[in-house]
Amino acid sequence: MKNQLVLALLASFTLGLAPFVPHPHIWKQIKNLWYGRDMAGMDWLDLAMHGAPWVFLLYVLVKLLLRAKAQ
């Protein structure tokens, strides 16, 4: 489980936030959704690819919390 957490953190802070300059790409996609802007197919793919590491991190953290609560 510790290996999954390390992998999830590494993926989230590298692939999930790439490119770093001028701002993370995932942030742009989230703002597009928030403001209801039209998004092309490539934007949805970007959102899925940059968001997947964050979803995996959330999954690993919930799994860890549930395991800790069960003990």
C-alpha positions as CSV (number, residue, x, y, z in Angstrom):
1,M,0.0,0.0,0.0
2,K,2.9,2.3,0.7
3,N,4.2,1.8,-2.8
4,Q,0.8,2.8,-4.3
5,L,0.8,6.0,-2.2
6,V,4.3,6.9,-3.4
7,L,3.3,6.2,-7.0
8,A,0.0,8.2,-6.7
9,L,1.9,11.2,-5.1
10,L,4.6,11.1,-7.7
11,A,2.1,10.9,-10.6
12,S,-0.1,13.6,-9.2
13,F,2.7,16.1,-8.7
14,T,4.4,15.4,-12.0
15,L,1.9,14.3,-14.6
16,G,-1.1,15.7,-12.9
17,L,0.3,19.2,-12.7
18,A,2.3,19.3,-16.0
19,P,3.1,21.7,-17.6
20,F,4.2,23.8,-14.6
21,V,4.6,27.1,-16.3
22,P,2.7,29.4,-16.6
23,H,0.1,27.3,-14.6
24,P,-0.9,23.7,-14.3
25,H,-2.9,22.5,-17.3
26,I,-5.5,20.7,-15.1
27,W,-6.3,24.1,-13.5
28,K,-7.2,25.5,-16.9
29,Q,-9.5,22.6,-17.6
30,I,-11.2,22.9,-14.2
31,K,-11.8,26.6,-14.8
32,N,-13.3,25.8,-18.2
33,L,-15.7,23.4,-16.6
34,W,-16.5,25.8,-13.7
35,Y,-17.3,28.7,-16.1
36,G,-19.2,26.5,-18.5
37,R,-17.0,27.2,-21.5
38,D,-17.2,25.0,-24.6
39,M,-14.6,22.3,-24.6
40,A,-13.4,20.4,-27.6
41,G,-12.6,16.7,-27.6
42,M,-9.0,17.4,-27.0
43,D,-9.8,19.4,-23.8
44,W,-11.8,16.5,-22.4
45,L,-8.9,14.1,-23.2
46,D,-6.6,16.6,-21.4
47,L,-8.9,16.7,-18.4
48,A,-9.0,12.9,-18.2
49,M,-5.2,12.5,-18.6
50,H,-4.2,15.2,-16.2
51,G,-7.0,14.3,-13.7
52,A,-6.4,10.5,-13.6
53,P,-3.4,10.7,-11.2
54,W,-5.5,12.8,-8.8
55,V,-8.4,10.3,-8.9
56,F,-5.9,7.5,-8.2
57,L,-4.4,9.5,-5.3
58,L,-7.9,10.0,-3.9
59,Y,-8.6,6.3,-4.3
60,V,-5.4,5.3,-2.4
61,L,-6.0,7.8,0.4
62,V,-9.6,6.6,0.9
63,K,-8.4,3.0,0.9
64,L,-5.8,3.9,3.5
65,L,-8.3,5.7,5.7
66,L,-10.7,2.9,5.6
67,R,-8.0,0.4,6.4
68,A,-6.9,2.5,9.4
69,K,-10.5,2.9,10.6
70,A,-11.0,-0.9,10.5
71,Q,-8.1,-1.6,12.7
